Amino acid sequence: MRNDFPVGASLKTIRRGEPILVDFGTCFHGYQADETRMFSIGKMHPKFIEAYRACREIHDEVLAQARPGADCEDLFRKAVRIAEKLGYKDSFLGPTRLQTKFIAHGIGLELNEPPFLALGHSYPLEQGMTFSVEPKIVFPGEGAVGLENTVLVTRNGVEILTPLEQDIFVV
């Protein structure tokens, strides 16, 4: 398994100062939740800290606009525009030419179900929907950073259902 793309663990030894992205799912009474948090042994290199701040900004901006009636594809495009504005066009949602085409996936009884905040998914969010929003930035050969929360669409916006602290955990 490669250590520069967040799809599983590798056999590489973790070193001080490098990003440790932990993307994990849980199940409670048959319902799924998905969450990503960042860790490091000692302080991470500023490049990764800045990229993580960009992920938080994208995450927060998408959730600020997410509410009943918001178009899923429009929310995806907003995330991409923010990433580009912040200088992460080539690494947002994966390395160039391998970038994921969604910023969020529905979650409930299944890990991946509608709604998808993605290209080609132009339909409105509805109250009661749940999804996991997961902006990630990947630096091939170096590491990845990201954040993910499962949220519930409420009457006026969203409620985060995965309330673990969102700062980088330094051990």
N, C-alpha and C positions, 0 to 999 in steps of 0.2 A: 504494500500500500504506500502511495506517495504521501509525504508529510506536508506538501504545499497545497493540497486541495482537500477541503473539509468533507471527506466522505468516509472516514473511519480512521482507526488508529493505525500507526505504523510501528515498525520495529526500531525506529530511530530513538536514541536516548534524548530526553528533553534537556535542553541547556538553559542556563540562567539567561534571563532577559528576552527570551523568545516568546511569541504568543502561543498560548495553549487554548484552542477553541474547543469547547465541550458542548456538543449539540445532543440533547437527550430528550427522549419521550417518556411519558408516564401514562398509566391507565388507572382510572378511578371509577369503580362501579361500571366498567364497560366503556367509559368515555375517555378519549385520548386528549393529551396535552403535549405540547412541544415547546422546548425552551433551549436557548443557547446563552451561555455565559462565557466570559473570558477570564483566564487565569495566567499568571506568570510566576516564575521563580525569580524573585528580584524584579526590579522595575524593567518594563519593556522598553525597547528602543523607541525614541520619539516618533519615528515613521509609523509604527504600529499604533501608538497611542493616538496620533492625529487621525489615522484611518478609522480607529474605533469611534472617535468623536464624530466623524462624518457618518458612520453607521447609526449612531444615536440620533443625530440630527435628522437623517432620512426617516428613521423609525418614528420619531416624534412628529414630524411633519405629515407623514402618511396617516398616522393615527389621529392627528388633529383634524384631518379632512374626512375621515371615515365615519359615516353615519348613514342611516336609512336614506336611500335615494342616490348616494354617491356611486358613480360609475366605476366598476372594478378596473377596467382598462385605463381610465383616466388616472386613477391612483397609481397604477404601475408606471405610467408615463411621467407622472410627477416625481416619483422616486428616481427614475433615470435622469431626469433633468437636474435634480438636486445633485446627484452623484457627479454628473458632468460639470456642473458649476463649481463643485468642490475639487475638481481635478482627478476624479477617479473613473473616468469613462472606460478606460481599458482594463480595469480590474474589478469593477462593481459586478457582483453576482457571478464572479468566476473569471478565469483568464480569458484574454481575447479569443474570439471564435468558439469558446466553450461556455459562454455566459448563459446562465439560466434565464429563461424568459418569463419568470414570475418573481414577485416580491413577497407574495403571501399565498398560502393555500388554506382552503377550508379544512376544518378538523372537527371531529365529533366521534361517531362510532368508528370511523376510519381515519387513518392518519392523513390521507390526502383525498379530499372531496370538495365539491363546490362550497363556497365561492373561491375562485382563483383571481387574485389581483395580478393579471397577466395580459400579454398581447393576445388579441383575439377573444377576450372575455369581456365584451361590452354589455354589461347588465348591472342593474342596481343592487347595492347591498340592501338587506332587509333586516329589520329588528329581529333579534333572536339568532341570527347567524353567528357562527364562531369561526375564527381563522387565526392562523399563526403568521405574523409578519416577521420576515427574517432578512434584513439587509446584511450582506456580507461582502467583504473586500478581500480579494485573493492576490497575493504576490507570488507568482510561480517561483519555486525554488527557495522561497524565504519563509512563507507562512500565510496565515489567514486570520482575519478578525471579523467579528460579527456579533449580532445580538438577535434574539428571537423571543417573542412573547406570544402566548395564546390570548386572544381577546374575544369578548362578547359584544356584538353590536346591540347597543341600547337605543332607546327612543331618541336620545340627544347626541350620541357619539359612540364611544366604546369604553368598556371596562376591562382592564388587564386582569386576567385570571391567574397569571404566573408571577406573583409579586416579589420574587427574590430580588435582592439588591442588584442594580444594573451596572455598578462600577466594576472596574477590573479588579479581580481578587489577586492580590500580591501575597505570595507566601514565601 
